[in-house]
Amino acid sequence: MATASALDAKSLVLPDPLPLDSGQVLPNVRLAYETYGELAPDKSNAILIFHALSGDQHVASLHPITGKPGWWDRMVGPGKPIDTDRFHVICVNVIGGCMGSTGPASEGPGGRPWGMRFPVITIRDMVRAQVALLDALGIARLHAVIGGSMGGMLALSLAANFPGRTERVLAIATTARHSAQNIAFHEVGRQAVMADPNWREGDYYGAGKGPEKGLAVARMAAHITYLSEAGLTDKFGRRLQDRAAKSFGFDADFQIESYLRHQGIAFSDRFDANAYLYITRAMDYFDLAEEHGGRLADAFARSTARFCLVSFDTDWLYPTAESKHVVHALNAVAAPVSFVELSAPYGHDSFLLECPPLDRVIKGFLG
Amino acid sequence: MATASALDAKSLVLPDPLPLDSGQVLPNVRLAYETYGELAPDKSNAILIFHALSGDQHVASLHPITGKPGWWDRMVGPGKPIDTDRFHVICVNVIGGCMGSTGPASEGPGGRPWGMRFPVITIRDMVRAQVALLDALGIARLHAVIGGSMGGMLALSLAANFPGRTERVLAIATTARHSAQNIAFHEVGRQAVMADPNWREGDYYGAGKGPEKGLAVARMAAHITYLSEAGLTDKFGRRLQDRAAKSFGFDADFQIESYLRHQGIAFSDRFDANAYLYITRAMDYFDLAEEHGGRLADAFARSTARFCLVSFDTDWLYPTAESKHVVHALNAVAAPVSFVELSAPYGHDSFLLECPPLDRVIKGFLG
């Protein structure tokens, strides 16, 4: 059995083709994942962390492209809230992604990259792949699944669709369905990518330049939704960037402009544009109630897990009302659930930032 | 003196070059405008309406490109809240615009279109040009200035910078300064335009195709900010567009996607991309307090007008707090001001939509 150091990059090809919600079947599915901490001999101490849209499996290890610490390094490690001295933590790059798991940039039929021939996938498809990985690893029941944002959608989806596979479900800053506004912002991003002539209908691999500019615009628009208005005012306000006065031109006069441009460029340096299309599409398609006959409570009817929902008061992407909606559905089937709205200034991204109350909630819930 | 029918398109070249906040001087400034209703012999009944970012002078007359009714047709006309049986209503295309007033698409030095050689302008520059038009028309003092969104910024700017020129100032759904989040959304739009290779550094006039795709993406992102989350949910929710099930593709499955794409394309059919860059820049530069030594109250110290501020409870682009900020500044200089927050479901765009309480406020304030 794998007992891994944090820097031990792993991947596995699923033994069976993966059935998809679209009706298609995805062959030769490779899943790239990271693990942290020892798996107990009885395999009872595994925690599966699901990453968000722009995240990946490098939850607490250096990112191989940027060289930066993992995206939840502050949360996962020895003695940290998700304590790798006690738990065996697994994080898997989602299918459709671009960090080693099968996605649109992977080799497809005919030996060419899939590109837009890649099937449209869903959140449930992503979960199905990871459950197949758990099967391959011989892990029958997880101690917990944990995820924020899109990761929270995967956590809820696993609870609904594979109800016996986890004891605990921790869903942070998330929703059981994408709203019209959520879809709208993603559609802007997709159109920005597709408007870039270097996108070439998704067939840009090996073509030299890809749709980096379009992807950067997509990321800029999305990034605004991850931050609160008050947080932006506090962090940037109308302060100018490295200048004493406005330039009366179109340079990045304001710090917020410079920051957003940097976010856009940095993202397009590390992320595949087609993966962005496919993953945002999966999120927009997500509606857990719809999958279960239209009533969200029915999605959780067979669940045996304990749930914990966390929202942030300044999150306008997936506001507290969305978490409460899930809590009410869980209440309707008498599922054990705790819920807390945390106060944090930085909007949706608060789950990734310094927020000691979140640390305490997570540590406490994991027992 | 001009007494005009609604369909009488007018324009005038200012007799003098226009000094700009940048220090540059703009020569041969043409202003395209519309008027409605008769000007009284003593010229005391003129109302100047300022249009918003994507608006123009066709406030209550057919748009010459789209053939649609004017953008405030429901508000301006005989017997309407802004009653053209009583008032002489003037609306001027802002400089930097693309509906006949001098802007980046106009002929510049060397006989070629200005393009990005056009000077960066400010909200105050736009106002200065319109005050020069009033001078040319012999209108010393307006009955009122009225504007929503960017139009409200012009109204406040006129009150601050030309304090003797109006008796009443009606500023709707607006702000005295662009916030970091406001700037952020505009910067996304500008980057979307500039990322389009057909933009050609702004030198696309006569080049066949312009940056329509980039401009459409910019408009899509902006359009989301004009609507409330609840309004989007109410109007579109997760309803599918002309299909019974998701396509598992990248077509506009959802109504909100189809709607946004349409908004983007329709806008790029009627608006000049460079004008969009210049006008958004002017809005981002807008900070009425900064212009007046850093204290907003000082901006209004010399004003003799009566003010009315209106906000909408679901407007998250320029939320009620921004209007209150202006009201407090006016209070600090004992200026007569009334303020109302109206309840309307559709966010920022509520000022353009059916909202009977707004009609009553406007009618009442005009006396």
Interface residues (C-beta under 8 A of the other chain):
Chain A: D21 S22 G23 M116 P119 V120 R177 H178 S179 A180 Q181 I183 A184 F185 E187 V188 R190 Q191 A192 M194 A195 D196 P197 K213 G214 A216 V217 M220 A221 I224 E229 L232 T233 K235 F236 G237 R238 K246 F248 G249 F250 A252 F254 I256 E257 L260 R261 G264 L277 R281 D284 Y285 D287 E290 W316
Chain B: D21 S22 G23 Q24 M116 P119 V120 R177 H178 S179 A180 Q181 I183 A184 F185 E187 V188 R190 Q191 A192 M194 A195 D196 P197 K213 G214 A216 V217 M220 A221 I224 E229 L232 T233 K235 F236 G237 R238 K246 F248 G249 F250 A252 F254 I256 E257 L260 R261 G264 L277 R281 D284 Y285 D287 E290 W316
